[in-house]
Amino acid sequence: MKKNKILITYLMILILSLTESIAKEINIVEYDLFVRDTIVNFAGEETRAISVNGQIPMPSLTFTDGDSVIIRVHNLLDESTSFHWHGLLVPNEQDGVPNLTTAPIEPNTVHTYAFRLRQSGTYWYHSHTGLQEQIGMYGSLTINKKKDDPTFRQLDELPSYNVLLSDWTNMNPSTVHRYLHNANDWFAIEKGTVQSYGEALVEGHFWTKIENEWKRMLAMDVSDVYYEKFLINGKNEINLPELNNSNFKAGDKVRLRIANGSASTYFWLNYSGGKLTVIASDGVDVEPVEVDRLIIGVSETYDVVITIPEDQKQYQFMATSEDRIGSALLNFGEGELVPQPPLPRLKYFEGMKMMNNMMNMDGSMDDMGMNMELQKMDMNRVMYPEIKKKSKKMNMDSKEMDHSNHKMEEEKSIVTLNYKMLKSPTQTVYPKESNVKTLEFELTGNMNRYVWSLDNKTLSETDKIQIKAGEVVRIILYNNSMMRHPMHLHGHFFRVINGQGDYAPLKNVLDIMPMERDTIEFLASEEYGDWFFHCHILYHMMSGMGRVFSYENSPPNPQLPDKEAAYDKVRSDDQEFHFMAQNDFASNGNDGMLMYQNTRWSLSTEWRLGYNDHHGYELETHFGRYIGQMQWFMPFIGVDARYRKTDGESEKNIFGQTSTKDKRIAFSLGAEYTLPMLLILQAEAFHDGKVRLQLMREDIPITARMRMAFMINTDKEYMAGLKYIITRNIGLSAHYDSDMNIGVGISINY
């Protein structure tokens, strides 16, 4: 029976095409989508993008519940691609995750998706191949209700407008990914969020910065990537004087079908005309709830209703990035502008102070007994200047807190949506006799090396999770990281356990904030195959933050004849190695470093080349593996080669061992460990019996662009240097080296 399910959709389409009487009752909707390379200029620079039918975003697809869908994808790229129908309940082989559910769409081929719709609502679709989603492959997808649908509401008759949010970077997304893995802080420089010691002094937070680095933490931030532009339907600002050919007038209501198609940006949503009435989430109806604003997670969708308060005025719907460095606007109406005030910049040192109290020395988070869930307590509130705290507030300097009154109070006039407010208009409870399979996951991460995982294991380091048809899969998620994570489940809707009992809302994306513990559950109905569960921040997913649910006794997938080989390709994403290089061309020599590393492994080479025999050369290569969740410890093997003309003079290290700097090739075993203040302690034992201990640190942020570095070791070598960052690849440097003396020059980074 299950084996036949895979062919049902194709047979259905064939029957529909041959049987005229059935075709009259069931509507067939067809699209042809042509995928091409293109060049765009969204942010002052021509960059590569991928368009579909010549459009970015991709064409808006519109259907009605019950339609039979045929979508032919013509891949005109020089690389493979894919289409995932985000939130749609489709047969497994139509889900569009290459090598997991669907065959990759190879260059110069045509792939046909065919399925029957069995839902309605606001959704979107995007590529699930590599980083293609970042450069244009995202589009709106709307499924209207049938008029005879028992859930049809007056709200479904309102004029509606698709609002597709996205983020744009002029940087190649593979470079973005590489920068993140190499802990390059260029994005922080561009966003103005470095939080250097100089800035900390000016803002009176010097000791906050000290404590932050004492606990081995990087600067506070709420997003990873710097984006030049934020877009609504492909534009930074859209004027919409008319909708459905009628002018806006006082009292008119408009339904906004909002999808966050960004790669990694959360958006605050505000409307200068007043309240937002939320009527659906992730395509599923909820009881209307009125709020002043909401934050929409990456890949979430919300349907909201807005009202035009007055005639002859123009109102603004604003989507602001969570880090508040930019926004996109949708303007309604004509006449006098009623502007939406921009959100003020975040108070990062207040967030750092809060984070210091939350983080333990071992890198784990201390929730201090707080029962945080369902977005009810946003820990980032301390950074929001618009939130005025009352006299009775949380003492962030102390862990002695009254947990019954720990919630930070804000002005009652600002009502922000949270999941506790969502209630389904119909019952969503599962059959009581269902067997329950309970799974618990800890969301883990390491910003220093940009590793994202569940239970400190990436996707490639785990097996598929077996589930059975008919059982309820209950998932308890605890976010033990300082970043939000929008966890998305393919092919299913889950109930968000939020206190609404039998009327818990259905969603397919859960935004789980730092320190939150949330519970969701889904019914493993009569589906089959493998289904992806992952963080929808693109760079988190590609770094390993996901799992695969696999139905037991599933039939073979005809699109993936060699299933194991295909799955190896899926797991290869978070095993990818990233390359970085640095070279200082200085007056006293040439210093440089090459590094090639992935989630766990690192191969690095450092060199110092003098311009004469007295300065000589040094070359060190280490190959090691990072251990533990925070990856503070790395054992390694190494080789050390060096030469310096000593004129017969010998040197001894602090252990009394004679130096062999004049001519040396030695192999070693050693380890690195990250100490408080982000100091790197390196211990190394060489094959000739010599031992070396070394303490060092690079990239100490003195100002937003000035970095300091130093090194000292038991061979009585030392170095101190400064670098001023001019661009993301170029800086000015000056340093003093005990072997090579003083030098100034230009630093080149890749």
URQUI-V236737 format. One line per field, one symbol per residue. burial: 1 if it has 16 or more other C-alpha atoms within 10 Angstrom, else 0. A space follows every 50 residues. Layout:
burial: ???
This chain:
burial: 00000100110010010000000000110100111111010100001111 11001111111011111111011111100111111111111111111111 11111100001011111011111111111111111111111111100000 00000100010111111111001001111111011111111011111111 00001101111111111111111111111111111111011000000110 00111111111111111111111111111111111111111111111111 11111111101111111111111111111111110000010010011111 11111111100010100001011111111111110000000001010000 00000011100000011111111100010000000000001111111111 11111111110000001101111110111111111111111111111100 00111111111111111111111100111111111111111111111111 10000010110000011001101110111111111111111111111111 11111111110000111111111111001111111111111111010000 00100000011100111111111111111111111100011111111111 11111111111111100111111110000111111110110111111110
